[in-house]
Amino acid sequence: MTPRLSQPVGAYPRTRLRRNRRTPWLRRMVREHSLSVDDLIWPVFVIEGDNERAPISSMPDVYRLTIDHLVKDVSKAHDLGIPAIALFPYVNPSLKTPEAHEAFNPDNLVCRAIRAVKDKVPDIGIICDVALDPFNSDGHDGIVSDGVILNDQTIDVLCKQAIVQAQAGCDIIAPSDMMDGRVRHIRDALDGDGHQDVAIMSYAAKYASVFYGPFRDAVGSKGALKGDKKTYQMDPANTDEALREVALDIEEGADMVMVKPGLPYLDVVYRVKEAFNMPTFVYHISGEYAMIKAAGQNGWLDYDQAFMEVLLGFKRAGADGIITYTAIEAAERLQKQ
């Protein structure tokens, strides 16, 4: 950011900016931004079964976990100081329907996973995705009719989904569907069911991005997806529109807002934080993770340093927290510093 100074900042040789860089302790002392374990949210994928860690080919070192392994890994995350997880299901294809009925089954995979984690690791926060793509046989975030994603009918299902998640013990509902008006209706539904303390982290500026590909592999929606999501996710060319989306979600009751993806949209993160001064989060998404991981595995860059630099970049742009598949690795590195 260009300094807003009316006078020159100084001139060489009297001014030498390298003076403040010459030792590690001095660099730490004048550092403008920092990353801590409190900034990290770990996204996890859960599957049916027992004692299984299923690898995801497009996301090396990321796994779909059965609930028993999920609880063990979340316990490790908690021990490292990670404050929250974001939970995503891989739903059996036989349970997927055009109406996404399984999304609001109070005994579905997500709800059982919430209860299991809260039973064993009660002090970690659980953030639940509210969208229909894992449950929808069409692979879309909403109900589809004749190729059209239905806004208001989808909201009715999202409200039911949010309620069963809150009843199971979810702490933060995170609608990622991008339907108009869904935050207001979800807030009303939660309050009406006695869940006034359950927060909403809105995916307020979610772009129609190519970088979601590995995630869709992970939740099993890629093969089912018919068409694209450009009628409800945002156009990557727009930033003013992102501010309108965020403003509407805040007015409707969002407690926190999110920008997704991360790396190609740092300008949006910055603008959102500057405009609203709200708790602002960013999702370091699957495609971004996969690129860095692949480059590291091929020896093209230092993976550990690269992902830490990326996470710091999110903080510098204004993010208060980061959903990242590198959360465990980042927490372990921060612990050693």
C-alpha positions as CSV (number, residue, x, y, z in Angstrom):
1,M,0.0,0.0,0.0
2,T,1.4,3.4,-0.9
3,P,2.2,5.5,2.2
4,R,-0.1,8.6,2.6
5,L,2.6,11.1,3.4
6,S,2.7,14.8,2.5
7,Q,6.5,14.9,2.8
8,P,9.1,12.6,1.3
9,V,10.0,9.6,3.4
10,G,13.7,10.4,3.2
11,A,16.6,9.8,0.9
12,Y,19.7,7.6,0.7
13,P,22.2,7.5,2.3
14,R,20.6,9.2,5.3
15,T,17.7,6.8,5.1
16,R,18.5,3.1,4.8
17,L,15.5,0.9,4.9
18,R,17.7,-2.2,5.3
19,R,18.7,-1.1,8.8
20,N,15.4,-2.6,10.1
21,R,16.0,-5.9,8.3
22,R,19.5,-6.7,9.5
23,T,18.7,-9.2,12.3
24,P,15.9,-11.6,13.0
25,W,14.9,-10.0,16.3
26,L,14.7,-6.6,14.6
27,R,12.6,-7.9,11.7
28,R,10.2,-9.5,14.2
29,M,10.0,-6.2,16.1
30,V,8.9,-4.1,13.2
31,R,6.8,-6.8,11.4
32,E,3.4,-5.3,10.4
33,H,1.4,-8.6,10.1
34,S,1.7,-12.0,11.8
35,L,0.1,-15.4,11.5
36,S,-0.9,-17.5,14.5
37,V,-2.7,-20.8,15.1
38,D,-5.8,-18.8,16.1
39,D,-6.1,-17.7,12.4
40,L,-6.5,-21.3,11.2
41,I,-9.7,-23.3,10.4
42,W,-9.2,-26.9,9.2
43,P,-11.6,-28.2,6.5
44,V,-12.2,-32.0,6.8
45,F,-14.1,-34.5,4.7
46,V,-16.1,-37.3,6.4
47,I,-17.3,-40.6,4.9
48,E,-19.4,-43.5,6.0
49,G,-17.7,-46.6,7.4
50,D,-15.1,-47.5,10.0
51,N,-11.3,-47.3,10.2
52,E,-10.8,-45.7,6.8
53,R,-8.7,-42.9,5.5
54,A,-9.5,-42.6,1.8
55,P,-7.0,-40.5,-0.2
56,I,-8.2,-37.9,-2.6
57,S,-6.1,-38.1,-5.8
58,S,-6.4,-34.5,-6.7
59,M,-5.5,-33.3,-3.2
60,P,-2.4,-35.2,-2.1
61,D,-2.2,-35.8,1.7
62,V,-5.8,-34.9,2.2
63,Y,-8.2,-37.7,3.1
64,R,-11.9,-38.5,3.5
65,L,-12.2,-39.8,7.1
66,T,-14.6,-42.1,8.7
67,I,-16.0,-40.7,11.9
68,D,-13.6,-42.7,14.2
69,H,-10.6,-41.3,12.4
70,L,-12.2,-37.8,12.2
71,V,-12.5,-37.7,16.0
72,K,-8.8,-38.7,16.4
73,D,-7.6,-36.1,13.9
74,V,-9.7,-33.4,15.3
75,S,-8.3,-34.1,18.7
76,K,-4.8,-33.6,17.3
77,A,-6.0,-30.3,15.7
78,H,-7.4,-29.2,19.1
79,D,-4.1,-30.1,20.8
80,L,-2.3,-27.9,18.3
81,G,-4.5,-25.0,19.2
82,I,-6.6,-24.9,16.0
83,P,-9.9,-23.2,17.1
84,A,-12.3,-24.7,14.6
85,I,-12.9,-27.2,11.8
86,A,-15.1,-26.9,8.7
87,L,-17.0,-30.1,8.0
88,F,-17.9,-31.5,4.6
89,P,-19.5,-34.8,3.8
90,Y,-19.0,-37.4,1.0
91,V,-22.5,-38.7,0.7
92,N,-23.3,-42.2,-0.7
93,P,-24.7,-41.6,-4.2
94,S,-27.7,-43.8,-3.4
95,L,-28.9,-41.1,-0.9
96,K,-28.7,-38.2,-3.4
97,T,-32.0,-37.0,-4.8
98,P,-33.1,-34.0,-6.9
99,E,-34.8,-32.6,-3.7
100,A,-31.7,-33.3,-1.5
101,H,-33.8,-34.9,1.2
102,E,-30.7,-36.3,3.0
103,A,-29.4,-32.7,3.6
104,F,-32.0,-32.3,6.4
105,N,-32.1,-35.9,7.7
106,P,-31.3,-35.3,11.5
107,D,-29.3,-38.6,11.5
108,N,-27.3,-37.9,8.3
109,L,-23.5,-38.2,8.1
110,V,-22.8,-34.6,9.0
111,C,-25.1,-34.7,12.0
112,R,-23.6,-37.9,13.3
113,A,-20.1,-36.5,12.8
114,I,-20.9,-33.3,14.7
115,R,-22.2,-35.3,17.6
116,A,-19.2,-37.6,17.7
117,V,-16.7,-34.7,17.6
118,K,-18.6,-32.7,20.2
119,D,-18.7,-35.8,22.5
120,K,-14.9,-36.3,22.4
121,V,-13.6,-32.8,21.6
122,P,-16.2,-30.4,23.0
123,D,-14.0,-27.3,23.0
124,I,-13.3,-27.2,19.3
125,G,-15.6,-25.1,17.1
126,I,-17.5,-26.8,14.3
127,I,-18.5,-24.9,11.1
128,C,-21.0,-26.6,8.8
129,D,-21.4,-26.0,5.1
130,V,-25.0,-25.3,4.2
131,A,-25.5,-26.0,0.5
132,L,-27.0,-28.9,-1.4
133,D,-24.3,-30.0,-3.8
134,P,-23.1,-33.0,-1.7
135,F,-26.7,-34.2,-1.4
136,N,-28.2,-33.2,-4.8
137,S,-28.2,-35.7,-7.6
138,D,-27.7,-32.8,-10.0
139,G,-24.5,-31.7,-8.2
140,H,-25.7,-28.1,-7.8
141,D,-25.9,-26.0,-4.6
142,G,-29.7,-25.6,-5.1
143,I,-32.8,-27.4,-6.3
144,V,-32.9,-27.7,-10.1
145,S,-35.9,-27.7,-12.4
146,D,-35.6,-27.9,-16.2
147,G,-32.0,-26.7,-15.9
148,V,-32.8,-23.7,-13.7
149,I,-31.6,-23.4,-10.1
150,L,-34.6,-22.4,-8.0
151,N,-33.7,-19.7,-5.5
152,D,-36.7,-19.7,-3.1
153,Q,-37.4,-23.4,-3.1
154,T,-33.7,-24.0,-2.3
155,I,-33.8,-21.6,0.7
156,D,-36.6,-23.7,2.2
157,V,-34.3,-26.8,2.1
158,L,-31.3,-24.8,3.4
159,C,-33.2,-23.7,6.4
160,K,-34.1,-27.3,7.3
161,Q,-30.5,-28.3,6.7
162,A,-29.3,-25.5,9.0
163,I,-31.7,-26.5,11.8
164,V,-30.7,-30.2,11.9
165,Q,-27.0,-29.2,12.0
166,A,-27.6,-26.7,14.9
167,Q,-29.6,-29.4,16.7
168,A,-26.7,-31.8,16.4
169,G,-24.3,-29.2,18.0
170,C,-22.9,-27.1,15.1
171,D,-21.5,-23.8,16.3
172,I,-21.4,-21.8,13.0
173,I,-23.6,-22.3,10.0
174,A,-21.8,-21.4,6.8
175,P,-24.2,-21.0,3.8
176,S,-22.1,-21.4,0.6
177,D,-24.9,-21.7,-1.8
178,M,-25.1,-18.1,-3.0
179,M,-28.9,-18.0,-3.2
180,D,-30.4,-14.5,-2.8
181,G,-31.9,-13.9,0.6
182,R,-30.8,-17.1,2.3
183,V,-29.0,-15.5,5.2
184,R,-32.1,-13.8,6.4
185,H,-34.2,-16.9,6.2
186,I,-31.6,-19.1,7.8
187,R,-31.3,-16.6,10.7
188,D,-35.0,-16.5,11.2
189,A,-35.2,-20.3,11.1
190,L,-32.4,-20.8,13.6
191,D,-33.9,-18.2,16.0
192,G,-37.3,-19.7,15.6
193,D,-35.9,-23.1,16.6
194,G,-34.2,-21.7,19.7
195,H,-30.6,-21.5,18.2
196,Q,-30.0,-17.8,18.7
197,D,-26.4,-18.4,19.7
198,V,-25.5,-20.3,16.6
199,A,-23.5,-17.9,14.4
200,I,-23.6,-17.5,10.6
201,M,-20.4,-17.3,8.6
202,S,-21.7,-16.3,5.1
203,Y,-19.9,-17.2,2.0
204,A,-20.8,-13.7,0.9
205,A,-18.5,-13.3,-2.1
206,K,-18.1,-16.7,-3.7
207,Y,-16.9,-16.7,-7.2
208,A,-17.6,-19.2,-10.1
209,S,-14.1,-20.5,-10.1
210,V,-12.1,-23.3,-11.9
211,F,-10.1,-23.8,-8.7
212,Y,-13.0,-25.7,-7.0
213,G,-12.3,-28.9,-9.0
214,P,-10.4,-31.0,-6.4
215,F,-13.1,-30.1,-3.8
216,R,-15.8,-31.4,-6.0
217,D,-13.8,-34.6,-6.3
218,A,-13.6,-34.7,-2.5
219,V,-17.4,-34.4,-1.9
220,G,-18.3,-36.5,-4.9
221,S,-20.3,-33.8,-6.7
222,K,-18.1,-33.4,-9.8
223,G,-19.4,-36.3,-11.7
224,A,-23.0,-35.4,-11.0
225,L,-22.7,-31.8,-11.9
226,K,-24.8,-30.8,-15.0
227,G,-23.8,-27.5,-16.5
228,D,-22.0,-24.9,-14.4
229,K,-22.7,-22.6,-11.4
230,K,-22.4,-19.2,-13.1
231,T,-26.1,-18.2,-12.6
232,Y,-25.5,-18.1,-8.8
233,Q,-21.8,-17.9,-8.1
234,M,-20.2,-14.6,-8.9
235,D,-18.5,-13.5,-12.1
236,P,-14.7,-13.4,-11.5
237,A,-14.5,-10.0,-13.3
238,N,-16.6,-8.2,-10.6
239,T,-15.5,-6.6,-7.3
240,D,-18.1,-3.9,-6.7
241,E,-20.7,-6.6,-6.9
242,A,-18.9,-8.4,-4.1
243,L,-19.4,-5.4,-1.8
244,R,-23.1,-5.4,-2.6
245,E,-23.3,-9.2,-1.8
246,V,-21.5,-8.7,1.5
247,A,-23.6,-5.6,2.5
248,L,-26.8,-7.6,1.9
249,D,-25.6,-10.6,4.0
250,I,-24.6,-8.4,6.9
251,E,-28.0,-6.6,6.8
252,E,-29.7,-10.0,6.7
253,G,-27.8,-11.2,9.9
254,A,-24.4,-12.6,9.0
255,D,-22.0,-12.5,11.9
256,M,-19.0,-13.1,9.8
257,V,-18.3,-13.0,6.0
258,M,-16.1,-15.0,3.7
259,V,-14.4,-14.5,0.3
260,K,-13.8,-17.6,-1.8
261,P,-11.5,-18.4,-3.5
262,G,-8.5,-16.9,-1.9
263,L,-5.3,-16.2,-3.9
264,P,-6.9,-14.8,-7.1
265,Y,-9.2,-12.6,-4.9
266,L,-6.9,-10.9,-2.4
267,D,-8.1,-7.5,-3.7
268,V,-11.7,-8.5,-2.8
269,V,-10.6,-9.6,0.7
270,Y,-8.9,-6.2,1.1
271,R,-12.0,-4.2,-0.1
272,V,-14.4,-6.2,2.0
273,K,-12.4,-5.7,5.2
274,E,-11.8,-2.0,4.5
275,A,-15.5,-1.3,3.6
276,F,-17.2,-3.2,6.5
277,N,-14.7,-3.8,9.2
278,M,-16.5,-7.1,9.9
279,P,-14.9,-10.4,10.8
280,T,-13.6,-11.4,7.4
281,F,-12.5,-14.9,6.4
282,V,-11.0,-16.4,3.3
283,Y,-11.0,-19.9,2.0
284,H,-7.6,-21.2,0.7
285,I,-9.3,-23.6,-1.6
286,S,-8.6,-27.0,-3.0
287,G,-7.2,-25.9,-6.3
288,E,-4.8,-23.4,-4.7
289,Y,-3.7,-26.1,-2.3
290,A,-3.2,-28.7,-5.1
291,M,-1.1,-26.3,-7.1
292,I,1.3,-25.6,-4.3
293,K,1.4,-29.2,-3.2
294,A,2.2,-30.4,-6.7
295,A,4.9,-27.8,-7.2
296,G,6.5,-28.8,-3.9
297,Q,6.3,-32.5,-4.8
298,N,8.0,-31.8,-8.1
299,G,10.8,-29.8,-6.4
300,W,9.8,-26.6,-8.2
301,L,9.5,-24.7,-4.9
302,D,9.8,-25.2,-1.2
303,Y,6.3,-26.3,-0.2
304,D,6.6,-25.5,3.5
305,Q,7.8,-21.9,2.9
306,A,5.3,-21.4,0.0
307,F,2.2,-22.2,1.9
308,M,3.3,-20.2,5.0
309,E,3.9,-17.2,2.7
310,V,0.4,-17.7,1.1
311,L,-1.2,-17.7,4.6
312,L,0.6,-14.6,5.6
313,G,-0.5,-13.0,2.4
314,F,-4.2,-13.6,3.4
315,K,-3.5,-11.9,6.7
316,R,-1.9,-9.0,5.0
317,A,-4.9,-8.6,2.7
318,G,-7.1,-8.2,5.8
319,A,-8.4,-11.7,6.6
320,D,-9.2,-12.4,10.2
321,G,-9.1,-16.1,9.6
322,I,-8.2,-18.7,6.9
323,I,-9.9,-22.0,6.1
324,T,-6.9,-24.0,4.8
325,Y,-6.0,-27.6,4.1
326,T,-2.6,-26.8,5.5
327,A,-3.9,-25.9,8.9
328,I,-2.2,-28.9,10.7
329,E,1.1,-28.3,9.0
330,A,0.9,-24.6,9.6
331,A,0.1,-25.1,13.3
332,E,3.0,-27.5,13.7
333,R,5.4,-25.0,12.1
334,L,4.1,-22.1,14.2
335,Q,4.6,-24.2,17.3
336,K,8.3,-24.7,16.5
337,Q,8.9,-21.0,15.9
